[in-house]
Amino acid sequence: MGEIDHEIAGKVAGLQEDISSVLQELQGLPEDHPRYEALFAQLVNAGSALLEYEAQAPAKREEPHRQVSKTVLTWSARIHMLGAVLLALAPLTGWIGWGWVVLAVFQLLFGLVATGMDAPVQGHRELRIAAGVLGVVTVLVPLLVFGVLSGWFWIAAAIGWIGSFVLATDADATHAREGKTA
């Protein structure tokens, strides 16, 4: 984060120097001087550039964290899909019935949807929570399918799928809104 802060501070200082140099040139110039109007326009442009850059600075600072959130969700979804593949292969061993393949397909589709989601600048931390919940569901499902846990835990698994989906899609919708306003 220090490197990004240093980069932002350097850019802001450079833009402020641009404003200062134009102000120094303008200081002794009368308004009717032919160069005054061009310098004033240059001052307005330099001020606008500084304001625009400062508006983008929070997003630049948050970018590494946003990337981590996206990576966490992607890996959690990949592991969830791996669990789905293993669940789909389990009937070949005779350990479970073929009806569980439907659940494996659902789990695989859910993982595919989750890997395609992008992290917004604001609210990207919700993706980390969604990834954690998805990880819990990834562990719960095989324990439920193989009868290790009580059937009542299917409620927790369903709530986990729904909760992680809601968190991830809410974050993805936020990202879409940010893209439209940018």
Secondary structure, DSSP 8 states (H G I E B T S, - for coil): -HHHHHHHHHHHHHHHHHHHHHHHHHHT--TTSTTHHHHHHHHHHHHHHHHHHHHHHHHHHHHHHHHHHHHHHHHHHHHHHHHHHHHHHHHHHTSS-TTHHHHHHHHHHHHHHHHT----SSSTHHHHHHHHHHHHHHHHHHHHHTTSS-TTHHHHHHHHHHHHHHHHHHHHHHHHHHHHH-
